[in-house]
Amino acid sequence: MSRKFKLALATLGLVVASIPAFAIYASGKPTLSKYLAAQTTPTCKDADFIKQVDKDLNDLGPIFKTVTTSPDSAANVIIQVAITRQKYEDLTAPEGCFGVQVQTVVTLANFGDLAAVIIASQVDKKTDPKVYSDTYQSQLKRFQTQLAQLNKFVFGDTATPEATPAS
């Protein structure tokens, strides 16, 4: 077989192999934007879902407070946050609550990142402490911003409590 023929055959194979992917992409199946479009207001109206989000975050509250006490405590926070975050990643949000679901996941992910910075700073003695301090401050701001956004999704614009840094 000539080189040009092999190239043409490979190109044809690639085109044929990609047809199913293009068909799926171009299909009329529901997409993420459909769910976002359905979220016409930042306030979720499903009281049971809101209560569950509130309960899960409140249940994590005492654990959050231990994040800076030791590497073991920080590791426990990371795993507890991951378990709760995965719960919200895996569930199907009630109608009108997709934004709350996504924001809950993002908020928990940002707190998990904050806890990771804390545990790394506790065990890494080689990296300049300023790197950890700067990263901590930056991540804390991200977490506070996401928590405020979650409160807006849950309660509307009337409630935006500030997160307090772990001590």
Residue frames as a rotation matrix with the C-alpha (Angstrom) as fourth column:
MET 1
0.576 0.817 0.000 0.00
0.817 -0.576 0.000 0.00
0.000 0.000 -1.000 0.00
SER 2
-0.189 -0.631 0.752 1.21
0.556 -0.700 -0.448 3.43
0.809 0.334 0.484 -0.82
ARG 3
-0.824 -0.214 -0.524 1.67
0.561 -0.434 -0.705 6.08
-0.076 -0.875 0.478 1.80
LYS 4
-0.832 0.555 0.021 -1.08
-0.531 -0.806 0.260 8.29
0.161 0.205 0.965 0.31
PHE 5
-0.147 0.803 -0.577 -3.51
-0.178 0.552 0.814 5.39
0.973 0.223 0.062 0.30
LYS 6
-0.342 -0.063 -0.938 -2.75
0.810 0.486 -0.328 4.60
0.476 -0.872 -0.116 3.97
LEU 7
-0.972 -0.034 -0.232 -3.25
0.147 -0.860 -0.488 8.27
-0.183 -0.509 0.841 4.86
ALA 8
-0.569 0.814 -0.111 -6.56
-0.645 -0.359 0.675 8.41
0.510 0.456 0.729 2.99
LEU 9
-0.070 0.514 -0.855 -7.70
0.244 0.840 0.485 5.18
0.967 -0.175 -0.184 4.64
ALA 10
-0.621 -0.229 -0.750 -6.74
0.773 -0.021 -0.633 6.48
0.129 -0.973 0.190 8.11
THR 11
-0.955 0.295 -0.035 -8.57
-0.291 -0.952 -0.092 9.77
-0.061 -0.078 0.995 7.46
LEU 12
-0.285 0.886 -0.366 -11.67
-0.470 0.204 0.859 7.91
0.835 0.417 0.358 6.27
GLY 13
-0.200 0.149 -0.968 -11.52
0.634 0.773 -0.012 5.70
0.747 -0.616 -0.249 9.37
LEU 14
-0.889 -0.177 -0.422 -11.28
0.442 -0.571 -0.692 8.74
-0.119 -0.802 0.586 11.62
VAL 15
-0.752 0.660 -0.013 -14.26
-0.614 -0.692 0.379 10.40
0.241 0.293 0.925 9.92
VAL 16
-0.074 0.743 -0.666 -16.37
-0.142 0.653 0.744 7.24
0.987 0.150 0.057 10.17
ALA 17
-0.383 -0.149 -0.912 -15.38
0.777 0.482 -0.405 6.70
0.500 -0.863 -0.069 13.80
SER 18
-0.967 -0.053 -0.249 -16.34
0.191 -0.798 -0.572 10.26
-0.169 -0.600 0.782 14.73
ILE 19
-0.578 0.807 0.124 -19.86
-0.124 -0.237 0.964 10.13
0.807 0.541 0.237 13.22
PRO 20
0.115 0.683 -0.721 -21.45
0.755 0.412 0.510 8.72
0.646 -0.603 -0.468 16.41
ALA 21
-0.462 -0.344 -0.817 -19.83
0.828 -0.499 -0.257 11.46
-0.319 -0.795 0.515 18.50
PHE 22
-0.993 0.114 0.014 -21.10
-0.096 -0.898 0.430 14.17
0.062 0.425 0.903 16.17
ALA 23
-0.339 0.926 -0.165 -24.56
0.165 0.231 0.959 12.58
0.926 0.298 -0.231 16.13
ILE 24
0.029 0.302 -0.953 -24.72
0.977 0.191 0.090 12.60
0.209 -0.934 -0.289 19.90
TYR 25
-0.745 -0.392 -0.540 -23.48
0.521 -0.847 -0.103 16.18
-0.417 -0.358 0.835 20.05
ALA 26
-0.936 0.351 -0.029 -26.00
-0.278 -0.685 0.673 17.35
0.216 0.638 0.739 17.47
SER 27
-0.506 0.793 -0.339 -28.95
0.659 0.610 0.441 15.39
0.557 0.000 -0.831 18.90
GLY 28
-0.111 0.603 0.790 -31.89
-0.286 -0.780 0.556 17.08
0.952 -0.165 0.259 20.55
LYS 29
0.106 0.122 -0.987 -31.27
0.780 0.606 0.158 15.42
0.617 -0.786 -0.031 23.91
PRO 30
0.965 0.254 0.063 -31.58
0.152 -0.740 0.655 17.59
0.213 -0.623 -0.753 27.02
THR 31
0.002 -0.995 0.096 -28.40
0.537 -0.080 -0.840 19.43
0.844 0.053 0.534 27.82
LEU 32
-0.450 -0.290 -0.844 -27.08
0.889 -0.237 -0.392 21.28
-0.086 -0.927 0.365 30.80
SER 33
-0.994 0.043 0.104 -28.26
-0.024 -0.984 0.176 24.57
0.110 0.173 0.979 29.32
LYS 34
-0.214 0.972 -0.101 -31.84
0.082 0.120 0.989 23.27
0.973 0.203 -0.106 29.37
TYR 35
0.189 0.257 -0.948 -31.61
0.912 0.311 0.267 22.78
0.363 -0.915 -0.175 33.11
LEU 36
-0.715 -0.497 -0.491 -29.98
0.640 -0.749 -0.174 26.16
-0.281 -0.438 0.854 33.60
ALA 37
-0.816 0.477 0.327 -32.65
-0.109 -0.683 0.722 27.82
0.568 0.554 0.609 31.50
ALA 38
0.100 0.890 -0.444 -35.28
0.446 0.359 0.820 26.19
0.889 -0.280 -0.362 33.71
GLN 39
-0.161 -0.236 -0.958 -33.66
0.978 -0.170 -0.122 27.89
-0.134 -0.957 0.258 36.71
THR 40
0.130 0.315 0.940 -35.51
0.620 -0.766 0.171 31.16
0.774 0.560 -0.295 36.24
THR 41
0.741 0.104 0.663 -35.02
-0.393 -0.734 0.554 32.40
0.544 -0.672 -0.503 39.78
PRO 42
-0.310 -0.949 -0.062 -32.03
-0.474 0.211 -0.855 32.08
0.824 -0.236 -0.516 42.08
THR 43
-0.448 0.207 0.870 -34.30
-0.871 0.118 -0.477 30.76
-0.201 -0.971 0.127 44.84
CYS 44
-0.828 0.152 -0.540 -35.07
-0.023 0.952 0.304 27.04
0.561 0.264 -0.785 45.03
LYS 45
-0.195 0.867 0.459 -38.69
-0.870 -0.369 0.327 26.47
0.453 -0.336 0.826 46.06
ASP 46
0.336 0.288 -0.897 -38.35
0.004 0.952 0.307 22.84
0.942 -0.106 0.318 47.19
ALA 47
0.508 -0.066 0.859 -38.41
-0.792 -0.428 0.436 23.12
0.338 -0.901 -0.270 50.99
ASP 48
0.949 -0.147 0.279 -37.28
-0.013 0.867 0.498 19.52
-0.315 -0.476 0.821 51.56
PHE 49
0.546 -0.789 0.281 -34.26
0.685 0.228 -0.692 19.93
0.482 0.571 0.665 49.30
ILE 50
0.223 -0.423 0.878 -33.31
-0.295 -0.888 -0.353 23.22
0.929 -0.180 -0.323 50.97
LYS 51
0.752 0.098 0.652 -33.66
-0.660 0.115 0.743 21.61
-0.003 -0.989 0.151 54.41
GLN 52
0.892 -0.435 0.121 -31.40
0.431 0.900 0.062 18.75
-0.136 -0.003 0.991 53.31
VAL 53
0.273 -0.810 0.519 -28.71
0.439 -0.375 -0.816 21.13
0.856 0.451 0.253 51.99
ASP 54
0.312 -0.083 0.946 -28.96
-0.644 -0.751 0.147 23.16
0.699 -0.655 -0.288 55.19
LYS 55
0.920 0.068 0.386 -28.77
-0.345 0.608 0.715 20.02
-0.186 -0.791 0.583 57.38
ASP 56
0.731 -0.677 0.085 -25.78
0.654 0.659 -0.372 18.62
0.196 0.328 0.924 55.49
LEU 57
0.093 -0.712 0.696 -23.86
0.158 -0.679 -0.717 21.89
0.983 0.177 0.049 55.73
ASN 58
0.436 0.121 0.892 -24.77
-0.783 -0.437 0.442 22.31
0.443 -0.891 -0.096 59.41
ASP 59
0.992 -0.100 0.080 -23.68
0.053 0.889 0.455 18.73
-0.117 -0.447 0.887 60.09
LEU 60
0.396 -0.898 0.190 -20.28
0.727 0.180 -0.663 19.63
0.561 0.401 0.724 58.62
GLY 61
0.666 -0.054 0.744 -20.03
-0.227 -0.965 0.134 22.77
0.711 -0.258 -0.654 60.80
PRO 62
0.848 -0.363 0.385 -18.36
-0.378 0.096 0.921 21.14
-0.372 -0.927 -0.056 63.83
ILE 63
0.557 -0.664 0.499 -15.98
0.731 0.677 0.086 19.26
-0.395 0.317 0.862 61.54
PHE 64
0.589 -0.302 0.750 -15.05
0.443 -0.656 -0.612 22.49
0.676 0.692 -0.253 59.70
LYS 65
0.840 -0.187 0.509 -13.92
-0.464 -0.733 0.497 24.00
0.280 -0.654 -0.703 62.99
THR 66
0.713 -0.580 0.394 -11.32
-0.012 0.552 0.834 21.25
-0.701 -0.599 0.386 63.49
VAL 67
0.940 -0.262 0.217 -9.57
0.276 0.215 -0.937 21.75
0.199 0.941 0.274 60.14
THR 68
0.435 -0.819 0.373 -6.57
-0.416 -0.550 -0.724 23.59
0.799 0.160 -0.580 61.60
THR 69
0.750 -0.089 0.655 -6.02
-0.647 0.108 0.755 21.52
-0.138 -0.990 0.023 64.74
SER 70
-0.105 -0.807 0.581 -3.87
-0.364 0.575 0.733 18.75
-0.926 -0.134 -0.354 63.23
PRO 71
-0.716 -0.194 -0.671 -3.12
-0.698 0.184 0.692 16.95
-0.011 0.964 -0.267 59.96
ASP 72
-0.905 0.425 0.028 -5.41
0.421 0.903 -0.090 14.11
-0.064 -0.069 -0.996 61.11
SER 73
-0.174 0.871 -0.460 -8.26
0.367 -0.376 -0.851 16.57
-0.914 -0.317 -0.254 61.67
ALA 74
-0.228 0.036 -0.973 -7.67
-0.735 -0.662 0.148 18.24
-0.638 0.749 0.177 58.31
ALA 75
-0.945 -0.133 -0.299 -7.67
-0.300 0.718 0.628 14.83
0.131 0.683 -0.719 56.62
ASN 76
-0.633 0.774 -0.014 -10.97
0.646 0.517 -0.561 13.99
-0.427 -0.365 -0.827 58.35
VAL 77
-0.041 0.597 -0.801 -12.46
-0.167 -0.795 -0.584 17.26
-0.985 0.110 0.132 57.11
ILE 78
-0.588 -0.257 -0.767 -11.33
-0.767 -0.124 0.630 16.51
-0.257 0.958 -0.124 53.55
ILE 79
-0.973 0.208 -0.103 -12.96
0.156 0.916 0.369 13.07
0.171 0.342 -0.924 53.52
GLN 80
-0.391 0.882 -0.264 -16.21
0.622 0.042 -0.782 14.25
-0.678 -0.470 -0.565 55.16
VAL 81
-0.095 0.297 -0.950 -16.50
-0.481 -0.849 -0.218 17.14
-0.872 0.436 0.224 52.70
ALA 82
-0.812 -0.262 -0.521 -15.77
-0.583 0.324 0.745 14.79
-0.026 0.909 -0.416 49.78
ILE 83
-0.828 0.556 0.079 -18.50
0.538 0.826 -0.167 12.38
-0.158 -0.096 -0.983 50.90
THR 84
-0.038 0.847 -0.531 -21.05
0.375 -0.480 -0.793 15.19
-0.926 -0.229 -0.300 51.14
ARG 85
-0.287 -0.130 -0.949 -19.93
-0.693 -0.656 0.299 16.75
-0.661 0.744 0.099 47.85
GLN 86
-0.979 -0.116 -0.168 -20.24
-0.200 0.710 0.675 13.40
0.041 0.694 -0.718 46.06
LYS 87
-0.485 0.874 0.025 -23.77
0.631 0.370 -0.682 13.03
-0.606 -0.315 -0.731 47.41
TYR 88
0.244 0.595 -0.766 -24.75
-0.082 -0.774 -0.627 16.26
-0.966 0.216 -0.141 45.66
GLU 89
-0.560 -0.482 -0.674 -22.83
-0.731 -0.096 0.676 15.37
-0.391 0.871 -0.299 42.51
ASP 90
-0.997 0.064 0.038 -24.74
0.074 0.928 0.366 12.09
-0.012 0.368 -0.930 42.23
LEU 91
-0.380 0.923 -0.057 -28.29
0.520 0.162 -0.839 13.21
-0.765 -0.348 -0.541 43.00
THR 92
-0.507 0.373 0.777 -30.89
0.692 -0.361 0.625 14.61
0.514 0.855 -0.075 40.64
ALA 93
-0.968 0.105 -0.229 -31.99
0.067 -0.769 -0.636 18.00
-0.243 -0.631 0.737 41.92
PRO 94
-0.072 0.997 0.042 -35.69
0.742 0.082 -0.665 18.75
-0.666 -0.017 -0.746 42.21
GLU 95
0.124 0.197 0.972 -37.12
0.903 -0.429 -0.028 20.98
0.412 0.882 -0.231 39.50
GLY 96
0.754 0.148 0.640 -35.89
0.075 -0.987 0.140 24.55
0.653 -0.058 -0.755 39.90
CYS 97
0.892 -0.405 0.201 -33.07
-0.272 -0.126 0.954 23.54
-0.361 -0.906 -0.222 42.27
PHE 98
0.736 -0.645 0.206 -30.33
0.628 0.535 -0.566 22.64
0.255 0.545 0.799 39.79
GLY 99
0.323 -0.609 0.724 -28.49
-0.134 -0.787 -0.602 25.89
0.937 0.097 -0.336 40.57
VAL 100
0.582 -0.066 0.811 -28.52
-0.812 -0.102 0.575 25.07
0.045 -0.993 -0.113 44.29
GLN 101
0.932 -0.238 0.275 -27.18
0.195 0.965 0.175 21.59
-0.307 -0.110 0.945 43.58
VAL 102
0.512 -0.772 0.377 -24.32
0.590 -0.003 -0.808 22.87
0.624 0.636 0.454 41.43
GLN 103
0.278 -0.398 0.874 -23.50
-0.456 -0.856 -0.245 25.70
0.845 -0.331 -0.419 43.84
THR 104
0.840 0.024 0.542 -23.48
-0.509 0.384 0.771 23.25
-0.190 -0.923 0.335 46.76
VAL 105
0.795 -0.570 0.207 -20.94
0.604 0.776 -0.183 21.10
-0.056 0.270 0.961 44.90
VAL 106
0.305 -0.694 0.652 -18.79
0.342 -0.560 -0.755 24.12
0.889 0.453 0.067 44.02
THR 107
0.504 -0.067 0.861 -18.90
-0.691 -0.629 0.356 25.46
0.518 -0.775 -0.363 47.59
LEU 108
0.899 -0.151 0.411 -17.93
-0.186 0.719 0.670 22.10
-0.396 -0.679 0.618 49.06
ALA 109
0.651 -0.701 0.291 -15.16
0.706 0.419 -0.571 21.66
0.278 0.578 0.767 46.49
ASN 110
0.271 -0.545 0.793 -13.75
-0.102 -0.836 -0.539 25.05
0.957 0.065 -0.283 47.44
PHE 111
0.640 -0.064 0.765 -13.82
-0.767 -0.109 0.632 24.15
0.043 -0.992 -0.119 51.13
GLY 112
0.910 -0.338 0.240 -12.12
0.308 0.939 0.155 20.85
-0.277 -0.067 0.958 50.32
ASP 113
0.430 -0.770 0.470 -9.41
0.511 -0.222 -0.831 22.81
0.744 0.598 0.298 48.50
LEU 114
0.389 -0.237 0.890 -9.03
-0.627 -0.776 0.067 25.07
0.675 -0.584 -0.451 51.52
ALA 115
0.838 -0.050 0.544 -8.64
-0.430 0.554 0.713 22.05
-0.337 -0.831 0.442 53.80
ALA 116
0.787 -0.581 0.208 -6.07
0.606 0.663 -0.440 20.57
0.118 0.472 0.874 51.40
VAL 117
0.290 -0.683 0.670 -4.00
-0.027 -0.706 -0.707 23.75
0.957 0.187 -0.224 51.62
ILE 118
0.527 -0.037 0.849 -4.19
-0.818 -0.293 0.495 23.59
0.231 -0.955 -0.184 55.40
ILE 119
0.910 -0.191 0.369 -3.10
0.006 0.895 0.446 19.95
-0.415 -0.404 0.815 55.65
ALA 120
0.610 -0.728 0.314 -0.29
0.601 0.167 -0.781 20.53
0.516 0.665 0.539 53.14
SER 121
0.286 -0.507 0.813 0.96
-0.397 -0.835 -0.381 23.50
0.872 -0.214 -0.440 55.17
GLN 122
0.716 0.048 0.697 0.94
-0.692 0.182 0.698 21.34
-0.093 -0.982 0.163 58.31
VAL 123
0.788 -0.365 0.497 3.06
0.217 0.919 0.330 18.54
-0.577 -0.152 0.803 56.86
ASP 124
0.602 -0.577 0.551 5.24
0.665 -0.019 -0.746 20.21
0.441 0.816 0.373 54.19
LYS 125
0.667 -0.442 -0.600 8.33
0.369 -0.504 0.781 21.68
-0.647 -0.742 -0.173 55.81
LYS 126
-0.290 -0.836 0.467 10.18
0.834 0.019 0.552 22.33
-0.470 0.549 0.691 52.53
THR 127
-0.026 0.370 0.929 7.91
0.811 -0.536 0.236 24.92
0.585 0.759 -0.286 50.92
ASP 128
-0.909 -0.297 0.293 8.17
0.138 -0.876 -0.462 28.56
0.395 -0.380 0.837 51.92
PRO 129
-0.545 0.729 -0.414 5.37
0.725 0.163 -0.669 29.22
-0.421 -0.665 -0.617 54.47
LYS 130
-0.546 0.331 -0.770 4.44
-0.351 -0.925 -0.148 32.39
-0.761 0.189 0.621 52.55
VAL 131
-0.866 0.250 -0.433 3.33
-0.347 0.324 0.880 30.21
0.360 0.912 -0.194 49.63
TYR 132
-0.592 0.661 -0.461 0.87
0.728 0.684 0.046 28.47
0.346 -0.309 -0.886 51.93
SER 133
-0.494 0.387 -0.779 -0.23
0.460 -0.644 -0.612 31.71
-0.738 -0.660 0.140 53.57
ASP 134
-0.710 0.188 -0.678 -0.92
-0.576 -0.710 0.406 33.36
-0.405 0.679 0.612 50.22
THR 135
-0.800 0.408 -0.440 -2.67
-0.091 0.642 0.761 30.26
0.593 0.649 -0.476 48.87
TYR 136
-0.604 0.575 -0.552 -4.75
0.793 0.369 -0.484 29.97
-0.074 -0.730 -0.679 52.03
GLN 137
-0.525 0.386 -0.758 -5.90
0.032 -0.882 -0.471 33.59
-0.850 -0.271 0.451 51.83
SER 138
-0.749 0.207 -0.629 -6.75
-0.663 -0.248 0.707 33.26
-0.009 0.946 0.323 48.14
GLN 139
-0.737 0.466 -0.490 -8.66
0.217 0.849 0.481 30.01
0.640 0.248 -0.727 48.66
LEU 140
-0.636 0.513 -0.577 -10.47
0.641 -0.065 -0.764 31.39
-0.429 -0.856 -0.288 51.70
LYS 141
-0.595 0.403 -0.695 -11.78
-0.477 -0.874 -0.098 34.25
-0.647 0.273 0.712 49.56
ARG 142
-0.743 0.314 -0.591 -12.94
-0.466 0.390 0.794 31.77
0.480 0.866 -0.144 46.91
PHE 143
-0.710 0.466 -0.528 -14.74
0.623 0.765 -0.162 29.69
0.329 -0.444 -0.834 49.53
GLN 144
-0.601 0.482 -0.638 -16.40
0.326 -0.581 -0.746 32.75
-0.730 -0.656 0.192 51.09
THR 145
-0.664 0.332 -0.670 -17.54
-0.700 -0.590 0.402 33.93
-0.262 0.736 0.624 47.65
GLN 146
-0.707 0.383 -0.594 -19.01
-0.158 0.733 0.662 30.53
0.689 0.562 -0.458 46.81
LEU 147
-0.689 0.464 -0.557 -20.72
0.724 0.393 -0.567 30.24
-0.044 -0.794 -0.607 50.19
ALA 148
-0.600 0.469 -0.648 -22.30
-0.157 -0.864 -0.479 33.67
-0.784 -0.186 0.592 49.73
GLN 149
-0.655 0.349 -0.670 -23.48
-0.728 -0.057 0.683 32.61
0.201 0.935 0.292 46.25
LEU 150
-0.752 0.393 -0.528 -24.98
0.369 0.916 0.156 29.41
0.545 -0.078 -0.835 47.69
ASN 151
-0.640 0.521 -0.565 -26.87
0.515 -0.255 -0.818 31.49
-0.570 -0.815 -0.105 50.25
LYS 152
-0.603 0.420 -0.679 -28.23
-0.633 -0.770 0.086 33.66
-0.487 0.481 0.729 47.44
PHE 153
-0.706 0.328 -0.628 -29.42
-0.372 0.583 0.722 30.58
0.603 0.743 -0.290 45.57
VAL 154
-0.659 0.428 -0.619 -31.08
0.665 0.716 -0.213 29.19
0.352 -0.552 -0.756 48.67
PHE 155
-0.212 0.546 -0.811 -32.44
0.822 -0.349 -0.450 32.33
-0.529 -0.762 -0.375 50.29
GLY 156
0.681 0.379 0.627 -32.40
0.682 -0.639 -0.355 34.91
0.267 0.669 -0.693 47.53
ASP 157
-0.040 -0.749 0.662 -30.55
0.354 -0.630 -0.692 38.22
0.934 0.207 0.290 47.75
THR 158
0.646 0.403 0.649 -31.73
-0.360 -0.588 0.724 38.88
0.674 -0.701 -0.235 51.30
ALA 159
0.882 -0.316 0.350 -29.29
-0.235 0.348 0.908 36.55
-0.408 -0.883 0.232 53.07
THR 160
0.632 -0.754 -0.178 -25.56
0.021 0.246 -0.969 36.51
0.774 0.609 0.171 52.46
PRO 161
0.949 -0.290 0.127 -23.85
-0.156 -0.080 0.984 35.62
-0.275 -0.954 -0.121 55.73
GLU 162
0.337 -0.920 -0.202 -20.08
-0.852 -0.207 -0.481 35.87
0.400 0.334 -0.853 55.76
ALA 163
0.746 -0.261 -0.613 -18.01
0.349 0.937 0.025 32.77
0.567 -0.233 0.790 56.24
THR 164
0.765 -0.546 0.342 -15.47
-0.630 -0.525 0.572 33.04
-0.133 -0.653 -0.745 59.01
PRO 165
0.099 -0.810 -0.578 -11.94
-0.652 0.386 -0.653 31.74
0.752 0.442 -0.490 58.59
ALA 166
0.727 0.042 -0.685 -10.99
0.350 0.837 0.422 28.59
0.591 -0.546 0.594 60.44
SER 167
0.527 -0.559 0.640 -8.96
-0.753 -0.657 0.046 29.37
0.394 -0.506 -0.767 63.52
